Amino acid sequence: PEPPHANSSSSSTTSTSPGSSQSRPPPDPLQSTIKVAKAIMNAPTSNGQIVATILSAYDLPDGEVPTSVTMSYFAETKSGICVSNEVNTGPPAAKHRDHANSFKFGSAAGSAKNAAANSASGNESNNKPNQLILSAPLPTLFESTIVFKLNYADTSKNLVSKCKVQTNLRVNELQWLILNLDPEFPSSSTENISNQNERVYTSSASRISCYSKNSNSASTSTASLDNQPPTLRLKINLLGPHRPEIAALINLGNAWFGVVDVVTDTVVGTATHMVGGSAGGNNGLDLAKWKDLPVVKLLLVPTVPLATVAVVCAPIVVGVLIVGIPFLLPLLLLLLSITLTIGTLSSALYFSTRQGRTKLHHLLEPMYLTFLTTHSGQRIIYDVGPRPSPQSLAKAVLPTGMIGKLITSLLIDFIGSASYLIPLLGEAFDLTWAPTSMILVGALYDDIMPNLKYVALMEELLPLTDWIPSAMLGWVREFGPGILEEWRGRGQGM
């Protein structure tokens, strides 16, 4: 430890130094926020896991008992094809009594006990858990293809099946799969068996029958009942973290909800104590005394005069608004903005309470689950690869039907031409609305008219061109020919 005089000297030197922390300006809150946001967005990608539990193998070619089931994956990366190590189960736990040439694998718990017993006895290769786990960066797993292989002592009998992850799995959602198995080697010749580097997997992911935990039943197989193909039945889950910014929002929301719950409980408890009183009824208001009061009649005392004044003054107010609307428009917009702000804050505060969160959950849960099943939804919520573009995000939430696109297009054109309500400030609003309009029009009609989004951008940026209905032009281009053709067909039929 340093002597006391050294500490005092150091502290005095620090307090008088021109470069000390006391002489530095306070940090800029905006720059600090930007720094934190960049740190969140550039956070390293976390690892994900593929957890598969092998349940059974059905309708195998013969009655020979397989030795194990292995799981691996391969994915195309910038540096080439990435192939994982194989993880394998032990042999089946039993043979199905009611199904020929079918075997079931023990539960993960039972197999784990067997593995522990074999480990204690020094024999770890006979029984292994039927739960297979592969770990890798989540983007790699999401773009990969999983290979399941049913192994025999005679390798020429091995059966395989492939499952493309981003097509058949969703992050953090358990799936139950029935995979069709095909021979690992299309030809049983010795040459193909000896060349282990030229394996051909012929199983197709499109031949997978699957149902999620929310489904009632599995999809039926296309094969006839008399000639069932060999299948592997399993449950599988792709586990992975949220994106850093989504995780930060979730943590912030949970903290905010916790604060609101504490404040709400305190306020409600205090109000209940004041109204209901203590156990003896001496410290609060006695509600029994107020039950017989004519509350409705008491409310009529201020309500009737106010309603009378409102009815009498209504024509005058409407006349003044009609005559002075060009002059009162800025004031009306200001009042509307204040009203919307107060309403938004009040709604946000209400939906932060337990009761509000419950109602909001029931309202938004179906839309959220539908959004989460889309490819863009997976990329937005979970760290499965590059972040989607704003246009792909808009495309995931915008309607795709004729009526939905019609309403959306009319709304886009209405907002774009609304700048004429305020001659000078409206053009400034166009500067912020122009990129938004470009994204929305591109998301709606990029497949039909790829250049229409640039027309939408320019007509919002250039002065006196807001009257061009760029979004409706895309709607007419997409649905107009079909409507005309339908009318022609009806005319010819008549």
Disulfide bonds with the S-S distance in Angstrom:
none
